[in-house]
Amino acid sequence: MENVWEASKLMLLVYGVAAVVSFLVAWIIKLTFVLIRMQGARGKASGEDQGKRTAAQAGPESGA
């Protein structure tokens, strides 16, 4: 009976470690996607700012 209990404890330990590692990997992937979205939004915002600045600096003689 001791061997069954030791095996069960080992199984629960391995299951717990696997669950923790799984949650950590999921969190890292989620954080990576959030960072990518933030970088994309920042790039889009700076691109729009560049377009507005260029049009404002060109003045009325650029034609409309």
C-alpha positions as CSV (number, residue, x, y, z in Angstrom):
1,M,0.0,0.0,0.0
2,E,2.9,2.3,0.6
3,N,4.0,2.1,-3.0
4,V,0.6,3.1,-4.2
5,W,0.5,6.1,-1.9
6,E,4.0,7.2,-3.0
7,A,3.1,6.8,-6.6
8,S,-0.1,8.8,-6.0
9,K,1.9,11.6,-4.3
10,L,4.3,11.7,-7.2
11,M,1.5,11.8,-9.7
12,L,-0.1,14.7,-7.9
13,L,3.2,16.6,-7.7
14,V,3.8,16.1,-11.5
15,Y,0.3,17.2,-12.3
16,G,0.7,20.3,-10.1
17,V,4.0,21.2,-11.7
18,A,2.6,20.7,-15.2
19,A,-0.4,22.9,-14.4
20,V,1.8,25.7,-13.1
21,V,4.0,25.5,-16.2
22,S,1.0,25.5,-18.4
23,F,-0.5,28.6,-16.8
24,L,2.9,30.4,-17.0
25,V,3.3,29.6,-20.7
26,A,-0.3,30.8,-21.4
27,W,0.4,34.0,-19.5
28,I,3.6,34.7,-21.4
29,I,1.8,34.1,-24.7
30,K,-1.1,36.4,-23.7
31,L,1.4,39.1,-22.6
32,T,3.2,38.8,-25.9
33,F,0.0,39.4,-27.9
34,V,-0.8,42.4,-25.7
35,L,2.6,43.9,-26.3
36,I,2.3,43.3,-30.1
37,R,-1.1,45.1,-30.1
38,M,0.4,48.0,-28.1
39,Q,3.2,48.3,-30.6
40,G,0.8,48.2,-33.5
41,A,-1.4,50.9,-32.0
42,R,1.6,53.0,-31.3
43,G,2.9,52.6,-34.8
44,K,-0.5,53.4,-36.3
45,A,-0.9,56.5,-34.0
46,S,2.6,57.8,-34.9
47,G,1.8,57.2,-38.6
48,E,-1.4,59.2,-38.4
49,D,0.5,62.0,-36.6
50,Q,3.1,62.1,-39.3
51,G,0.4,62.4,-42.0
52,K,-1.3,65.3,-40.1
53,R,2.0,67.1,-39.6
54,T,3.0,66.7,-43.2
55,A,-0.3,68.1,-44.4
56,A,-0.2,71.0,-41.9
57,Q,3.4,71.9,-42.8
58,A,2.6,71.8,-46.6
59,G,0.1,74.6,-46.2
60,P,-2.7,75.6,-48.6
61,E,-0.5,75.6,-51.7
62,S,-0.4,71.8,-51.7
63,G,-3.8,71.9,-53.5
64,A,-7.2,70.6,-52.5
